[in-house]
């Protein structure tokens, strides 16, 4: 019976966006991190060297402090990611897997939590029944969030009891794959356009890049006499959130935010709060 409400539950949960994974709220990011930890592998020497090169560019051009640089380098040996072979099996020598982004993707987290709540509900869980009734009923968002928060401490047990294995999490990456593909294409298009008008790309991270994860820098470009750090965004919502967060002091290492707007690319200069345009 509850199955017919699956998409209603999932859509309601995804509407809570970052609230789902933020530790101050439901905290699913930490839950996912703990479960995936045994599947992770340390970065290869090749990857570490790439990151060291990127960090050196940032330090030598005053984008990060000496302290930030040392901290970044010191932590590289402890950085881990999940890799799989062509068949999707865990393989330390394989390719980066999209599940690495699951802990902060609220669409896929909503699908995952929905699945586990339904499995628990079908096992006659009173807690899951209460949560689901709030999600599909007439409760306000605040009321439903309060119900979820009341049972937040039980989430690890929900995952332990109803997740078949840590590897099952690899299946919950549909939204991640879709948004990642969009982001990768946009980034490549922007890089291509910038090189056409005379910029040189010095560093481009790609998936699993800790320069991006730590400093929110997608790539680094060189103009005639200056180095610029760049973050690219695909949607206006992402742009609005970036600008809001930058006003609160985040993204201090980012010089330029670049995003598409009709036939143009808009370039927001983070420190000067000035926006310019170039043709696509």
N, C-alpha and C positions, 0 to 999 in steps of 0.2 A: 504493500500500500504506500509506504513512504517513498518508494522509487519514483512515483509520478511527480514528486516534488523536488527531484534531484536538481534540476536546472534553476528552480526558484531559490533553493538553498544556496546553490553555488553563486548565482548572480547577486544575491543579498550579501553574501560574505565578501565577494570581490569588490562590492561597492564601498567597503570599509577601507580599501586601499592599504596604505602603509601601516595603518592601525593593526593589521593582522600580524605583521612581523616585528614591529618596533618593540623592544624590550620593555619600554615604559607602559605598553598596553598588553596585547595578547602574547607577544614574544615568540612567535613561531620561528623566527630566525635562529634563535639559540637552540630550539628543539631540533630543527633540521641539521644544524651544525654538529650537534652531538651524535646524531644517528649516522651522518655521512663520514664522520672522522675516520672510522676503520677502513674506509675505501680509498682514502687519500694517499697520494704519493708526493714525496718532496720534489722540488723543481730539479730538472736536469742541469748539468754544468752549462750547457748551451743556453738554456733559458736564463740561468742566473747571470751569465755574462751579458746577455742582452739587456737585462734589467740594470745591471751595473753601468753599462754604457749610457742608458737613458738617465740614470741618476747623476752620472758625471756631467752630462749635458746640462741638466737642471742646476746643479751646484755651480758649475763654472760660469753660468750665465745669471747667477743671482736669483734663480726662481725658487730655490729652497736654501735653507740655512745649513751651516756645517753640522749642526746638531741633528737636523732633519735627515741629512744625508747619512750620517753615521748610524742613526736609528734604522733607517731603511735598509742599509747594507747589513747591519747586524741581524736584522730579522729575516733576511733572505734565506738563510739556511733552515729556518723553521717554516717557511711558506710551503703550503701543500695544495694540490689540486687533484681532481679525479679524471682519469684517462680511461678510455675504452678502446677495444679493437673494433674491426669492421662489423662484427656481429653484436656489438653492444655489451660485450663482457669486460669486466674490469681488467685493465692491462696497463701497468706502469709505463710501458713503452708505446702505448697507443696515442690516440688523439684526445684533445681536450673535449670534455662532455658538457652539454648544456645544463646538466643538473647542478653544476657549480654555481649557477645563478638562481637556483630554486629558492634559496632562503630569503630573497627579497622580491620575488615576482608574485604579486598578490593574485593574479589570475590563476596561475598554476597552484598556488597555495590554497586558494579557495576550492579548486577542484579536488585537491588532495584531502583537505579537511572534510569536505562534503562526503567523499567516499568513506572515510574512516568513521564519521558520525553515523552514516547509514549502516555500515557493518556492525557498529556497536548497538545501534537501535534495533537491528534485526536479532541481536543477541539479548534483547530485553533490558538494555541499559536505561535506568531511570534518568540519569544525567543527560545522555544523548537525546532522550525523548523530550526533556525539558528544553534543551538548546534548540532542537529542531522545531518544536512548537513555537518558540519565540521567533525563529527565523522566518517561518512561513505564515505566522499569524499577523495580528494588527499591532504588535509591539513597535514602539518607536525605535530608531537607531540607538538612542541612548539606553533604553530599557534592554534591548537585545545585547548591546555591548556589556552592560552590567551583568547580564546572565552569563555571558562568556567569561568575563573577568572573575566571577564568583567561582568558576570551575577551572580557571587557568592552571592551577597547581596539578590538575588531573590530566593535562594534555600529554605529558611524557608517557603516562601509563596508557592513554588511548593509543598512542603510536606504538608502544611496545606490544600491546595486546592484539592490535588489528592490522598492523603493517606486516605483510608476509615475510619481508626481509628488507634490509637497507637498500638492496639492489632494486627493489620495486619502485623506489623514488625516481629512478632514471626514466620511468614511463611518464611522469608528470611534468613534461617540459614542452607541451604543444605551444603555449603562448610565448615561452622563452625563445623557441626556435623561430617563430614568426617575427617577433619584435627584434630579435638579434639580426635576422636576415635584412630587415628594413634598415637597421642601424648601420650594418656593415656596408650596404649598398650606398647609403647616403654619405658615409665617411669616405668611401672610395671615390664617389662622384665629386665631393668637395676637394679632396686631395688632388684629383685630376685637374680640376678647374684652377686651383691655386698654382699648380706647377705650370699650367698654360700661361699664367700672367706673371711668371717670373720667380715664384717662391720655390725653395728647395725643401723637400721633406727630409728631416734629419732622423726622426724616430716615429714609428707607428706601431702601436702595441698589438692590437687585435684581441681576440678572446683569451681570457686567462692572464691578462697583463696587469701586474701589480702597480705599475706606474699609474695606470688608469684607476685601479681600485683604491689606491691610497691617496692620490692627488687629483683624481678626476680629469686627467689629461689623456685625451685620445691620441693625439700626435703632436709633434713639435716641428715647426717650420722655421726657415731662415729667410729673411728678406734681404735687402741690400746691405744693411749694416746692423740688423737686430734679429734676435731669436724670439719667437712667439710660441707660447703653449696654447693648445686649442682643445676645446670640448665641442662636440657636435651633438645636436638634438634633432629628433625627427618630428615631434609634435609641439603644438603651441602650449599644451599643458606642461610638457617637460620644460619648455622655455620659461614659462611663468614660474614654475617651481624653482628653477635654477636662479632666476633673477631675484626671487624672494629670499632664497637662502643666501645668495651673495650679499644682499643688503644686511644680513645678519652676521656677516663676517666669514662665511664659508667660501671655498674655492679661491683662496688667496693665491694659489699657485697657478691659476688659470688666467691667461691674458685675454683670450678671445673666445666668445661663444658664437658658433656659426650654425645657422639653421635656414631651411628653405622657406621662401614666401613667394608664391606664384612663380614668376619668371626670374626671380632674384634669389641670391643668398644674402641674408642679413648677417652682418658681423657686429656683435655687441662687444664693445671694449669694456671689460669688467671693471677695471680700476677707474676709468674716466666716465663710465656710465653714458657712453656715446655710441650710437648705432649708425653704421654705414652699410652700403649695399654694393654688390657686384652682380653682373649678369651670370646666369647659370651657364 
